[in-house]
Structures are given as C-alpha cells and as structure tokens.
Amino acid sequence: MPDISTRTGGEMIDAQLLSVRGFLVYAIKVLNPGGKVTTEYYYAQSGIFIGSEP
C-alpha cells in the first residue's frame, strides 16, 4: 500500500483482512510521525482508500 506513506507520512505497523458486507477490506494500523496510531481502510481487490479512524 504505497498510498499510506504518501498520504499519512506514517509507517504501517499491523494489518488485518476483514469481510465487511461481502467486501474484503484491509484494516491497516499506521503509526504517524507524531506517535499517533490510526486505522486506514482499503478495498482489498483494488487497493482504493475508503476511510480512516483515530
């Protein structure tokens, strides 16, 4: 997921593959430069970013 470092400036620290309403989604935990951890969500098939949460 090259988009993660470009968009957040952070580093991937964990990833899980989830099934959400019939879609496979990656939930990726990102450690941002300031030390904050966020979760980024991507469609598994296309790699398109679909959202994040703190």
mmCIF file of the N, C-alpha and C atoms, coordinates in Angstrom:
data_MODEL
# 
_entry.id   MODEL 
# 
loop_
_atom_site.group_PDB 
_atom_site.id 
_atom_site.type_symbol 
_atom_site.label_atom_id 
_atom_site.label_alt_id 
_atom_site.label_comp_id 
_atom_site.label_asym_id 
_atom_site.label_entity_id 
_atom_site.label_seq_id 
_atom_site.pdbx_PDB_ins_code 
_atom_site.Cartn_x 
_atom_site.Cartn_y 
_atom_site.Cartn_z 
_atom_site.occupancy 
_atom_site.B_iso_or_equiv 
_atom_site.pdbx_formal_charge 
_atom_site.auth_seq_id 
_atom_site.auth_comp_id 
_atom_site.auth_asym_id 
_atom_site.auth_atom_id 
_atom_site.pdbx_PDB_model_num 
ATOM 1   N N  . MET A 1 1  ? 0.825   -1.180 0.000  1.00 0.00 ? 1  MET A N  1 
ATOM 2   C CA . MET A 1 1  ? 0.000   0.000  0.000  1.00 0.00 ? 1  MET A CA 1 
ATOM 3   C C  . MET A 1 1  ? 0.879   1.257  0.000  1.00 0.00 ? 1  MET A C  1 
ATOM 4   N N  . PRO A 1 2  ? 1.413   1.614  -1.120 1.00 0.00 ? 2  PRO A N  1 
ATOM 5   C CA . PRO A 1 2  ? 2.278   2.791  -1.169 1.00 0.00 ? 2  PRO A CA 1 
ATOM 6   C C  . PRO A 1 2  ? 1.553   4.089  -0.820 1.00 0.00 ? 2  PRO A C  1 
ATOM 7   N N  . ASP A 1 3  ? 0.247   4.116  -0.946 1.00 0.00 ? 3  ASP A N  1 
ATOM 8   C CA . ASP A 1 3  ? -0.548  5.301  -0.646 1.00 0.00 ? 3  ASP A CA 1 
ATOM 9   C C  . ASP A 1 3  ? -0.434  5.710  0.825  1.00 0.00 ? 3  ASP A C  1 
ATOM 10  N N  . ILE A 1 4  ? -0.215  4.759  1.723  1.00 0.00 ? 4  ILE A N  1 
ATOM 11  C CA . ILE A 1 4  ? -0.181  5.034  3.157  1.00 0.00 ? 4  ILE A CA 1 
ATOM 12  C C  . ILE A 1 4  ? 0.924   6.030  3.501  1.00 0.00 ? 4  ILE A C  1 
ATOM 13  N N  . SER A 1 5  ? 2.139   5.742  3.097  1.00 0.00 ? 5  SER A N  1 
ATOM 14  C CA . SER A 1 5  ? 3.240   6.631  3.456  1.00 0.00 ? 5  SER A CA 1 
ATOM 15  C C  . SER A 1 5  ? 3.118   7.990  2.778  1.00 0.00 ? 5  SER A C  1 
ATOM 16  N N  . THR A 1 6  ? 2.591   8.014  1.570  1.00 0.00 ? 6  THR A N  1 
ATOM 17  C CA . THR A 1 6  ? 2.411   9.279  0.863  1.00 0.00 ? 6  THR A CA 1 
ATOM 18  C C  . THR A 1 6  ? 1.340   10.138 1.536  1.00 0.00 ? 6  THR A C  1 
ATOM 19  N N  . ARG A 1 7  ? 0.213   9.530  1.881  1.00 0.00 ? 7  ARG A N  1 
ATOM 20  C CA . ARG A 1 7  ? -0.907  10.294 2.435  1.00 0.00 ? 7  ARG A CA 1 
ATOM 21  C C  . ARG A 1 7  ? -0.715  10.657 3.895  1.00 0.00 ? 7  ARG A C  1 
ATOM 22  N N  . THR A 1 8  ? -0.188  9.718  4.712  1.00 0.00 ? 8  THR A N  1 
ATOM 23  C CA . THR A 1 8  ? -0.118  9.952  6.154  1.00 0.00 ? 8  THR A CA 1 
ATOM 24  C C  . THR A 1 8  ? 1.271   10.336 6.636  1.00 0.00 ? 8  THR A C  1 
ATOM 25  N N  . GLY A 1 9  ? 2.297   9.988  5.876  1.00 0.00 ? 9  GLY A N  1 
ATOM 26  C CA . GLY A 1 9  ? 3.665   10.205 6.330  1.00 0.00 ? 9  GLY A CA 1 
ATOM 27  C C  . GLY A 1 9  ? 4.064   9.203  7.395  1.00 0.00 ? 9  GLY A C  1 
ATOM 28  N N  . GLY A 1 10 ? 3.192   8.213  7.644  1.00 0.00 ? 10 GLY A N  1 
ATOM 29  C CA . GLY A 1 10 ? 3.423   7.244  8.711  1.00 0.00 ? 10 GLY A CA 1 
ATOM 30  C C  . GLY A 1 10 ? 3.932   5.909  8.216  1.00 0.00 ? 10 GLY A C  1 
ATOM 31  N N  . GLU A 1 11 ? 3.985   4.964  9.153  1.00 0.00 ? 11 GLU A N  1 
ATOM 32  C CA . GLU A 1 11 ? 4.529   3.636  8.905  1.00 0.00 ? 11 GLU A CA 1 
ATOM 33  C C  . GLU A 1 11 ? 3.494   2.575  9.290  1.00 0.00 ? 11 GLU A C  1 
ATOM 34  N N  . MET A 1 12 ? 3.282   1.589  8.420  1.00 0.00 ? 12 MET A N  1 
ATOM 35  C CA . MET A 1 12 ? 2.344   0.514  8.707  1.00 0.00 ? 12 MET A CA 1 
ATOM 36  C C  . MET A 1 12 ? 2.895   -0.352 9.836  1.00 0.00 ? 12 MET A C  1 
ATOM 37  N N  . ILE A 1 13 ? 2.069   -0.607 10.864 1.00 0.00 ? 13 ILE A N  1 
ATOM 38  C CA . ILE A 1 13 ? 2.522   -1.426 11.981 1.00 0.00 ? 13 ILE A CA 1 
ATOM 39  C C  . ILE A 1 13 ? 1.714   -2.708 12.152 1.00 0.00 ? 13 ILE A C  1 
ATOM 40  N N  . ASP A 1 14 ? 0.542   -2.811 11.486 1.00 0.00 ? 14 ASP A N  1 
ATOM 41  C CA . ASP A 1 14 ? -0.283  -4.016 11.580 1.00 0.00 ? 14 ASP A CA 1 
ATOM 42  C C  . ASP A 1 14 ? -1.309  -3.985 10.463 1.00 0.00 ? 14 ASP A C  1 
ATOM 43  N N  . ALA A 1 15 ? -1.753  -5.164 10.043 1.00 0.00 ? 15 ALA A N  1 
ATOM 44  C CA . ALA A 1 15 ? -2.786  -5.236 9.001  1.00 0.00 ? 15 ALA A CA 1 
ATOM 45  C C  . ALA A 1 15 ? -3.666  -6.465 9.238  1.00 0.00 ? 15 ALA A C  1 
ATOM 46  N N  . GLN A 1 16 ? -4.948  -6.308 8.941  1.00 0.00 ? 16 GLN A N  1 
ATOM 47  C CA . GLN A 1 16 ? -5.905  -7.408 9.033  1.00 0.00 ? 16 GLN A CA 1 
ATOM 48  C C  . GLN A 1 16 ? -6.789  -7.382 7.798  1.00 0.00 ? 16 GLN A C  1 
ATOM 49  N N  . LEU A 1 17 ? -7.155  -8.561 7.324  1.00 0.00 ? 17 LEU A N  1 
ATOM 50  C CA . LEU A 1 17 ? -8.096  -8.683 6.222  1.00 0.00 ? 17 LEU A CA 1 
ATOM 51  C C  . LEU A 1 17 ? -9.460  -8.984 6.826  1.00 0.00 ? 17 LEU A C  1 
ATOM 52  N N  . LEU A 1 18 ? -10.441 -8.124 6.515  1.00 0.00 ? 18 LEU A N  1 
ATOM 53  C CA . LEU A 1 18 ? -11.782 -8.247 7.065  1.00 0.00 ? 18 LEU A CA 1 
ATOM 54  C C  . LEU A 1 18 ? -12.803 -8.460 5.957  1.00 0.00 ? 18 LEU A C  1 
ATOM 55  N N  . SER A 1 19 ? -13.914 -9.102 6.297  1.00 0.00 ? 19 SER A N  1 
ATOM 56  C CA . SER A 1 19 ? -15.040 -9.199 5.384  1.00 0.00 ? 19 SER A CA 1 
ATOM 57  C C  . SER A 1 19 ? -16.128 -8.265 5.909  1.00 0.00 ? 19 SER A C  1 
ATOM 58  N N  . VAL A 1 20 ? -16.458 -7.246 5.108  1.00 0.00 ? 20 VAL A N  1 
ATOM 59  C CA . VAL A 1 20 ? -17.444 -6.245 5.511  1.00 0.00 ? 20 VAL A CA 1 
ATOM 60  C C  . VAL A 1 20 ? -18.540 -6.183 4.460  1.00 0.00 ? 20 VAL A C  1 
ATOM 61  N N  . ARG A 1 21 ? -19.733 -6.645 4.821  1.00 0.00 ? 21 ARG A N  1 
ATOM 62  C CA . ARG A 1 21 ? -20.885 -6.643 3.910  1.00 0.00 ? 21 ARG A CA 1 
ATOM 63  C C  . ARG A 1 21 ? -20.555 -7.277 2.559  1.00 0.00 ? 21 ARG A C  1 
ATOM 64  N N  . GLY A 1 22 ? -19.791 -8.359 2.590  1.00 0.00 ? 22 GLY A N  1 
ATOM 65  C CA . GLY A 1 22 ? -19.454 -9.085 1.372  1.00 0.00 ? 22 GLY A CA 1 
ATOM 66  C C  . GLY A 1 22 ? -18.227 -8.575 0.640  1.00 0.00 ? 22 GLY A C  1 
ATOM 67  N N  . PHE A 1 23 ? -17.599 -7.530 1.143  1.00 0.00 ? 23 PHE A N  1 
ATOM 68  C CA . PHE A 1 23 ? -16.377 -6.990 0.537  1.00 0.00 ? 23 PHE A CA 1 
ATOM 69  C C  . PHE A 1 23 ? -15.188 -7.314 1.427  1.00 0.00 ? 23 PHE A C  1 
ATOM 70  N N  . LEU A 1 24 ? -14.053 -7.633 0.803  1.00 0.00 ? 24 LEU A N  1 
ATOM 71  C CA . LEU A 1 24 ? -12.825 -7.815 1.556  1.00 0.00 ? 24 LEU A CA 1 
ATOM 72  C C  . LEU A 1 24 ? -12.149 -6.460 1.708  1.00 0.00 ? 24 LEU A C  1 
ATOM 73  N N  . VAL A 1 25 ? -11.809 -6.143 2.948  1.00 0.00 ? 25 VAL A N  1 
ATOM 74  C CA . VAL A 1 25 ? -11.246 -4.838 3.284  1.00 0.00 ? 25 VAL A CA 1 
ATOM 75  C C  . VAL A 1 25 ? -10.007 -5.052 4.150  1.00 0.00 ? 25 VAL A C  1 
ATOM 76  N N  . TYR A 1 26 ? -8.956  -4.308 3.853  1.00 0.00 ? 26 TYR A N  1 
ATOM 77  C CA . TYR A 1 26 ? -7.779  -4.304 4.718  1.00 0.00 ? 26 TYR A CA 1 
ATOM 78  C C  . TYR A 1 26 ? -7.937  -3.203 5.747  1.00 0.00 ? 26 TYR A C  1 
ATOM 79  N N  . ALA A 1 27 ? -7.737  -3.537 7.022  1.00 0.00 ? 27 ALA A N  1 
ATOM 80  C CA . ALA A 1 27 ? -7.672  -2.559 8.109  1.00 0.00 ? 27 ALA A CA 1 
ATOM 81  C C  . ALA A 1 27 ? -6.200  -2.471 8.484  1.00 0.00 ? 27 ALA A C  1 
ATOM 82  N N  . ILE A 1 28 ? -5.598  -1.337 8.230  1.00 0.00 ? 28 ILE A N  1 
ATOM 83  C CA . ILE A 1 28 ? -4.157  -1.185 8.425  1.00 0.00 ? 28 ILE A CA 1 
ATOM 84  C C  . ILE A 1 28 ? -3.900  -0.141 9.496  1.00 0.00 ? 28 ILE A C  1 
ATOM 85  N N  . LYS A 1 29 ? -3.190  -0.553 10.552 1.00 0.00 ? 29 LYS A N  1 
ATOM 86  C CA . LYS A 1 29 ? -2.814  0.383  11.604 1.00 0.00 ? 29 LYS A CA 1 
ATOM 87  C C  . LYS A 1 29 ? -1.540  1.100  11.185 1.00 0.00 ? 29 LYS A C  1 
ATOM 88  N N  . VAL A 1 30 ? -1.568  2.428  11.344 1.00 0.00 ? 30 VAL A N  1 
ATOM 89  C CA . VAL A 1 30 ? -0.466  3.278  10.904 1.00 0.00 ? 30 VAL A CA 1 
ATOM 90  C C  . VAL A 1 30 ? 0.040   4.090  12.092 1.00 0.00 ? 30 VAL A C  1 
ATOM 91  N N  . LEU A 1 31 ? 1.349   4.079  12.288 1.00 0.00 ? 31 LEU A N  1 
ATOM 92  C CA . LEU A 1 31 ? 1.987   4.923  13.286 1.00 0.00 ? 31 LEU A CA 1 
ATOM 93  C C  . LEU A 1 31 ? 2.425   6.196  12.588 1.00 0.00 ? 31 LEU A C  1 
ATOM 94  N N  . ASN A 1 32 ? 1.775   7.319  12.934 1.00 0.00 ? 32 ASN A N  1 
ATOM 95  C CA . ASN A 1 32 ? 2.083   8.605  12.315 1.00 0.00 ? 32 ASN A CA 1 
ATOM 96  C C  . ASN A 1 32 ? 3.347   9.202  12.926 1.00 0.00 ? 32 ASN A C  1 
ATOM 97  N N  . PRO A 1 33 ? 4.000   10.141 12.233 1.00 0.00 ? 33 PRO A N  1 
ATOM 98  C CA . PRO A 1 33 ? 5.235   10.730 12.735 1.00 0.00 ? 33 PRO A CA 1 
ATOM 99  C C  . PRO A 1 33 ? 5.119   11.320 14.148 1.00 0.00 ? 33 PRO A C  1 
ATOM 100 N N  . GLY A 1 34 ? 3.949   11.797 14.525 1.00 0.00 ? 34 GLY A N  1 
ATOM 101 C CA . GLY A 1 34 ? 3.744   12.355 15.858 1.00 0.00 ? 34 GLY A CA 1 
ATOM 102 C C  . GLY A 1 34 ? 3.514   11.314 16.943 1.00 0.00 ? 34 GLY A C  1 
ATOM 103 N N  . GLY A 1 35 ? 3.512   10.025 16.573 1.00 0.00 ? 35 GLY A N  1 
ATOM 104 C CA . GLY A 1 35 ? 3.320   8.954  17.537 1.00 0.00 ? 35 GLY A CA 1 
ATOM 105 C C  . GLY A 1 35 ? 1.883   8.484  17.687 1.00 0.00 ? 35 GLY A C  1 
ATOM 106 N N  . LYS A 1 36 ? 0.962   9.065  16.941 1.00 0.00 ? 36 LYS A N  1 
ATOM 107 C CA . LYS A 1 36 ? -0.453  8.684  16.993 1.00 0.00 ? 36 LYS A CA 1 
ATOM 108 C C  . LYS A 1 36 ? -0.704  7.489  16.083 1.00 0.00 ? 36 LYS A C  1 
ATOM 109 N N  . VAL A 1 37 ? -1.509  6.541  16.560 1.00 0.00 ? 37 VAL A N  1 
ATOM 110 C CA . VAL A 1 37 ? -1.875  5.366  15.759 1.00 0.00 ? 37 VAL A CA 1 
ATOM 111 C C  . VAL A 1 37 ? -3.287  5.568  15.210 1.00 0.00 ? 37 VAL A C  1 
ATOM 112 N N  . THR A 1 38 ? -3.441  5.387  13.904 1.00 0.00 ? 38 THR A N  1 
ATOM 113 C CA . THR A 1 38 ? -4.747  5.452  13.259 1.00 0.00 ? 38 THR A CA 1 
ATOM 114 C C  . THR A 1 38 ? -4.961  4.160  12.474 1.00 0.00 ? 38 THR A C  1 
ATOM 115 N N  . THR A 1 39 ? -6.201  3.910  12.105 1.00 0.00 ? 39 THR A N  1 
ATOM 116 C CA . THR A 1 39 ? -6.524  2.754  11.271 1.00 0.00 ? 39 THR A CA 1 
ATOM 117 C C  . THR A 1 39 ? -7.024  3.253  9.925  1.00 0.00 ? 39 THR A C  1 
ATOM 118 N N  . GLU A 1 40 ? -6.414  2.766  8.867  1.00 0.00 ? 40 GLU A N  1 
ATOM 119 C CA . GLU A 1 40 ? -6.776  3.112  7.492  1.00 0.00 ? 40 GLU A CA 1 
ATOM 120 C C  . GLU A 1 40 ? -7.487  1.903  6.882  1.00 0.00 ? 40 GLU A C  1 
ATOM 121 N N  . TYR A 1 41 ? -8.507  2.150  6.067  1.00 0.00 ? 41 TYR A N  1 
ATOM 122 C CA . TYR A 1 41 ? -9.265  1.064  5.438  1.00 0.00 ? 41 TYR A CA 1 
ATOM 123 C C  . TYR A 1 41 ? -9.141  1.152  3.920  1.00 0.00 ? 41 TYR A C  1 
ATOM 124 N N  . TYR A 1 42 ? -8.903  0.000  3.294  1.00 0.00 ? 42 TYR A N  1 
ATOM 125 C CA . TYR A 1 42 ? -8.728  -0.100 1.848  1.00 0.00 ? 42 TYR A CA 1 
ATOM 126 C C  . TYR A 1 42 ? -9.500  -1.310 1.327  1.00 0.00 ? 42 TYR A C  1 
ATOM 127 N N  . TYR A 1 43 ? -10.119 -1.163 0.140  1.00 0.00 ? 43 TYR A N  1 
ATOM 128 C CA . TYR A 1 43 ? -10.689 -2.327 -0.527 1.00 0.00 ? 43 TYR A CA 1 
ATOM 129 C C  . TYR A 1 43 ? -9.545  -3.253 -0.911 1.00 0.00 ? 43 TYR A C  1 
ATOM 130 N N  . ALA A 1 44 ? -9.677  -4.539 -0.576 1.00 0.00 ? 44 ALA A N  1 
ATOM 131 C CA . ALA A 1 44 ? -8.603  -5.489 -0.840 1.00 0.00 ? 44 ALA A CA 1 
ATOM 132 C C  . ALA A 1 44 ? -8.384  -5.712 -2.331 1.00 0.00 ? 44 ALA A C  1 
ATOM 133 N N  . GLN A 1 45 ? -9.439  -5.754 -3.112 1.00 0.00 ? 45 GLN A N  1 
ATOM 134 C CA . GLN A 1 45 ? -9.321  -6.065 -4.530 1.00 0.00 ? 45 GLN A CA 1 
ATOM 135 C C  . GLN A 1 45 ? -8.641  -4.946 -5.321 1.00 0.00 ? 45 GLN A C  1 
ATOM 136 N N  . SER A 1 46 ? -8.972  -3.710 -5.025 1.00 0.00 ? 46 SER A N  1 
ATOM 137 C CA . SER A 1 46 ? -8.452  -2.595 -5.815 1.00 0.00 ? 46 SER A CA 1 
ATOM 138 C C  . SER A 1 46 ? -7.367  -1.783 -5.112 1.00 0.00 ? 46 SER A C  1 
ATOM 139 N N  . GLY A 1 47 ? -7.295  -1.856 -3.781 1.00 0.00 ? 47 GLY A N  1 
ATOM 140 C CA . GLY A 1 47 ? -6.351  -1.052 -3.025 1.00 0.00 ? 47 GLY A CA 1 
ATOM 141 C C  . GLY A 1 47 ? -6.801  0.376  -2.827 1.00 0.00 ? 47 GLY A C  1 
ATOM 142 N N  . ILE A 1 48 ? -8.046  0.672  -3.175 1.00 0.00 ? 48 ILE A N  1 
ATOM 143 C CA . ILE A 1 48 ? -8.558  2.037  -3.044 1.00 0.00 ? 48 ILE A CA 1 
ATOM 144 C C  . ILE A 1 48 ? -8.849  2.352  -1.571 1.00 0.00 ? 48 ILE A C  1 
ATOM 145 N N  . PHE A 1 49 ? -8.387  3.518  -1.126 1.00 0.00 ? 49 PHE A N  1 
ATOM 146 C CA . PHE A 1 49 ? -8.608  4.004  0.230  1.00 0.00 ? 49 PHE A CA 1 
ATOM 147 C C  . PHE A 1 49 ? -10.094 4.299  0.417  1.00 0.00 ? 49 PHE A C  1 
ATOM 148 N N  . ILE A 1 50 ? -10.671 3.824  1.548  1.00 0.00 ? 50 ILE A N  1 
ATOM 149 C CA . ILE A 1 50 ? -12.100 4.058  1.784  1.00 0.00 ? 50 ILE A CA 1 
ATOM 150 C C  . ILE A 1 50 ? -12.390 4.793  3.081  1.00 0.00 ? 50 ILE A C  1 
ATOM 151 N N  . GLY A 1 51 ? -11.380 5.036  3.904  1.00 0.00 ? 51 GLY A N  1 
ATOM 152 C CA . GLY A 1 51 ? -11.617 5.801  5.115  1.00 0.00 ? 51 GLY A CA 1 
ATOM 153 C C  . GLY A 1 51 ? -10.608 5.497  6.209  1.00 0.00 ? 51 GLY A C  1 
ATOM 154 N N  . SER A 1 52 ? -10.689 6.281  7.283  1.00 0.00 ? 52 SER A N  1 
ATOM 155 C CA . SER A 1 52 ? -9.800  6.070  8.415  1.00 0.00 ? 52 SER A CA 1 
ATOM 156 C C  . SER A 1 52 ? -10.510 6.458  9.698  1.00 0.00 ? 52 SER A C  1 
ATOM 157 N N  . GLU A 1 53 ? -9.931  6.032  10.816 1.00 0.00 ? 53 GLU A N  1 
ATOM 158 C CA . GLU A 1 53 ? -10.461 6.413  12.123 1.00 0.00 ? 53 GLU A CA 1 
ATOM 159 C C  . GLU A 1 53 ? -9.299  6.508  13.099 1.00 0.00 ? 53 GLU A C  1 
ATOM 160 N N  . PRO A 1 54 ? -9.452  7.358  14.089 1.00 0.00 ? 54 PRO A N  1 
ATOM 161 C CA . PRO A 1 54 ? -8.375  7.522  15.082 1.00 0.00 ? 54 PRO A CA 1 
ATOM 162 C C  . PRO A 1 54 ? -8.259  6.317  15.989 1.00 0.00 ? 54 PRO A C  1 
# 
